[in-house]
Amino acid sequence: MRKLLDTLYDSAAVLAALFLVGVLLMVLLSIFGRQLNLYVPGTDAYAGYLMAASGFLALAHTLKHGDHIRVTLVLGALSGRWKHVMELWALLLGSTIAAMFAFYSCKLAWQSHVFHDISTANDATPLWIPQIAMALGTVVFAIAFIDETVLEWRGLRVSPISDEPARNE
């Protein structure tokens, strides 16, 4: 099961990276199109869709690697059982919020499909298409949060420590 979950998180991160490359391609297409007096409709909208998809799909991978911003002032002062209880409380709260986020993101994509919502920009993209990436990203994020909660509950969670401060110093 661990290998399956880690593969899920890594696959979502790879998709996020591919969508970032897509953002780059849309921006380059827009720049070169202007230089060549060639108008390519929808490049701004598609760059936005790809950027949003990238952000949502990267959430789970970022959580699992400890790169989300956390305020650990209280946790740093605690140890033993109290630290475990507070970690568990925070993870349960985070799991609940992530699950609600996933539910409503999926509901939004479904309603956009049912009501035939389209973009108001000149690309007129059916909105459920870019919203699928948001829904998928939030579902994987909720799974990652629940995974972290279960690991903490069982005493198997190793708190990920980001190496971000080391890179900034």
Beta strands, then each sheet from edge to edge (+ up, - down):
end
